[in-house]
Amino acid sequence: MSDEIEVRKMKDSDVGQVIDMMHRLKRLNQEFDPTFQVSDPPVEEVRESLNEAIRQEKKHILLVADAGGKAVGIVKADIHDRIYYLPRQDARITEFYVMPEFRRRMLGRKLISELYRELKKRNITMVSAEFPSSNLIALGFYRGLGYRNIVSVYGRHLEES
Amino acid sequence: MLDQEKEGKESETQRTDRFKKLALRYSRHFKGKINTIPKVPIRELNDFSIWYTPGVAAVSLEIARERDLSFELTGRWNSAAILTDGTRVLGLGNVGPEAAMAVMEGKALIFNYLGAVNAIPIPVRVSDRDQFISVAQSLEPSFGGFNLEDIESPKCFYIQEKLQQSLTIPAWHDDQLGTACITLAGVINSLRVVGKKISDSRIVLMGSGAANIATARLIIAAGAKAGNILMVDSNGVIDSERKDLDSMMINNPWKYELALSTNSERVKGEAVNAFRGSDVVLSASRQGPGTIKEEWVSSMNRDAIVFALANPVPEIWPRQATDAGAAVVATGRSDFPNQINNSLVFPGVFRGALDARATGVSIDIMLAASMQIADFVREPGPEKIVPTMEEWELYPSVASAVASRASELGMARKHGSRESFYKSAHELIEENRNMYRRMLEEKYIKNLPGGGENE
């Protein structure tokens, strides 16, 4: 079924559907860990942030899975400079979501493959993914793709004085 | 509300209160509902040397040599454990294992009276679902089957599935599987009455708790098209784009699976949207009346089938449903026609599973049970879609269907023809009933205190 689905660069006209998926992704993270309590930011703020990311092609890669003109999956990667390490650039996947009914069709892997293709064009040879430690679905997905834990970020809420 | 039904509701409340008072009074008197008594002759104390040591050592050694001989040389073949953690007892919620015992004893009594099964109530105190599984696994050598009872959803799905995967005896969760079986039997006969096919029917399941999730899975196995099924929960019609789907995936993957496969029309919004153009509504939802509105039933297809199964007050009164166009109405109550009651299922299912020394239960076995219950009704009519508990020969007939299906599926330790399974189940149940009657007549079972008037 994923054969009928095209993975392509995100366009401004996709943003409405992508915002819905971003909200779903954040709520999913909240399910795993209440530290990621969803704030429901104003739609316009999210829209502007996504439009800006689409414009800044050198800093971001945004792809969507397109099923008959409807975005049903997204991947967003941010390009980071690693001035102290080699390779000097790293693509960090920060947003990744596939609509429930399009799962189990290898669409997630297709999105990642297309991302790799884009990274190859840019000669970026390092990729990483950022997700809540307790998101076991993401953990299983990236492990299945050969990723391992390379950075840990610990956090806590400060008590109110 | 119709006057007579208003009166009916009041009398139902009074009736329930009366039974509650009697149950408390009689429980104080009898101090428990079941007993264990020897079933072998004890002619003199010397016979203990046969039934106990030293003679019994030979039996132990035989079983040690071949474990499955425990089904032939001990009472394991006819013993079922009623296991509960007391987290969802009746409509009472999490009352704990001690309080659950009173209910489990009642279940054991029905198991024995209708199915001649030696059922042992075992409410357990456990901290989580995996500990429950561990306790159940430890008990496996003592029983021929487990009846899981009154465990909250969705924990009950996890426990039943994990246990059935790991055990070599049936793990039956009656709130799911028993309810699903009798509901499907009712649906089969309702569709026969109105002349519709399950494969063409649009079916709404209102309420998405354990019972309706299991029912949805079973009716799909019976031939309903998943896309023609619409599940409804407290947030409305479930569709694959609903915003709470990821939460459902994590917290209730069984419901999530149905959310993905059902509702191909992508109906959204309130329950009324699901009713429109549907053929069957199976409601296991909030008590009524008024949970299902008459105009919702009117918006269904011609010859609508409505199961309003909330107890004690159905989601819509039967008369209201028929006035609104329903051709067949079922409830969970005994004072209306078509009572959808698990007690029509589990005694026969366990009788059959135990007779075949079954290694498990499966959806195929459930289908066999449902078909047999439906076929037991010789001439289905709008007010006769399922048998009643008085028709006791239902139980050996269900038992034979279950035992022979388990045998065909390679899920039995003991094989035989359907006729032979029917004969043995019939004999066992009849003998048990006769024995019980004799014990009553001979006053080995004492009369109820105060004359025992229920009215």
Chai-1 contact restraints between the chains, C-beta under 6 A:
chainA,res_idxA,chainB,res_idxB,connection_type,confidence,min_distance_angstrom,max_distance_angstrom,comment,restraint_id
A,R24,B,D246,contact,1.0,0.0,6.0,A-B,restraint_1
A,L28,B,D246,contact,1.0,0.0,6.0,A-B,restraint_2
A,E31,B,S247,contact,1.0,0.0,6.0,A-B,restraint_3
A,E31,B,I250,contact,1.0,0.0,6.0,A-B,restraint_4
A,P100,B,S240,contact,1.0,0.0,6.0,A-B,restraint_5
A,P100,B,L245,contact,1.0,0.0,6.0,A-B,restraint_6
A,E101,B,S240,contact,1.0,0.0,6.0,A-B,restraint_7
A,E101,B,L260,contact,1.0,0.0,6.0,A-B,restraint_8
